[in-house]
Amino acid sequence: MERWVRSCRGELLDRTLIVNQAHLMHALREYETFYNEHRAHRALRAAAPLRPLPQPITEPDRLDHLDIRRRDRLGGILHEYRHTA
């Protein structure tokens, strides 16, 4: 729990001006989803707790044609990156 609180504070709360309780709850729900479904975790070898480990890229041709898209969450405080097909 201490690790989650430290991550939440460093990645979200230290960068956000919280207006009221509803705003805080919305921001925490978004961060929880980001933390569990997208954010890479060192202990899980770059996987997220609710997502399987990404497949390694073994074909050299795919490295030259990577198309990576970014999705901003919470007004640009959190960023999600995904490979497009």
PEBEL-V58167 format. One record per residue. N is the residue number from 0. RES is the residue in three letters. PHI is phi in degrees with one decimal (NA if undefined). Layout:
n res phi
N RES PHI
N RES PHI
This chain:
n res phi
0 MET NA
1 GLU -62.0
2 ARG -64.9
3 TRP -64.8
4 VAL -63.3
5 ARG -64.1
6 SER -64.3
7 CYS -61.3
8 ARG -66.6
9 GLY -70.1
10 GLU -92.3
11 LEU -127.7
12 LEU -70.3
13 ASP -73.0
14 ARG -110.2
15 THR -127.0
16 LEU -92.7
17 ILE -84.0
18 VAL -89.3
19 ASN -155.0
20 GLN -66.0
21 ALA -62.7
22 HIS -64.7
23 LEU -61.3
24 MET -64.5
25 HIS -62.6
26 ALA -63.1
27 LEU -68.0
28 ARG -64.0
29 GLU -62.8
30 TYR -66.7
31 GLU -61.3
32 THR -62.9
33 PHE -59.4
34 TYR -64.2
35 ASN -87.0
36 GLU -111.2
37 HIS -128.5
38 ARG -59.7
39 ALA -72.8
40 HIS -122.9
41 ARG -60.2
42 ALA -65.5
43 LEU -103.0
44 ARG 55.5
45 ALA 70.1
46 ALA -100.7
47 ALA -100.6
48 PRO -57.1
49 LEU -104.9
50 ARG -139.8
51 PRO -71.5
52 LEU -62.2
53 PRO -66.2
54 GLN -72.8
55 PRO -70.7
56 ILE -89.6
57 THR -106.8
58 GLU -92.7
59 PRO -60.2
60 ASP -64.9
61 ARG -68.1
62 LEU -66.9
63 ASP -77.0
64 HIS -121.2
65 LEU -75.2
66 ASP -119.5
67 ILE -107.1
68 ARG -112.9
69 ARG -109.9
70 ARG -119.7
71 ASP -88.5
72 ARG -123.9
73 LEU 54.9
74 GLY 69.7
75 GLY 99.2
76 ILE -73.5
77 LEU -111.6
78 HIS -125.1
79 GLU -113.2
80 TYR -118.7
81 ARG -139.6
82 HIS -79.8
83 THR -99.2
84 ALA -78.1
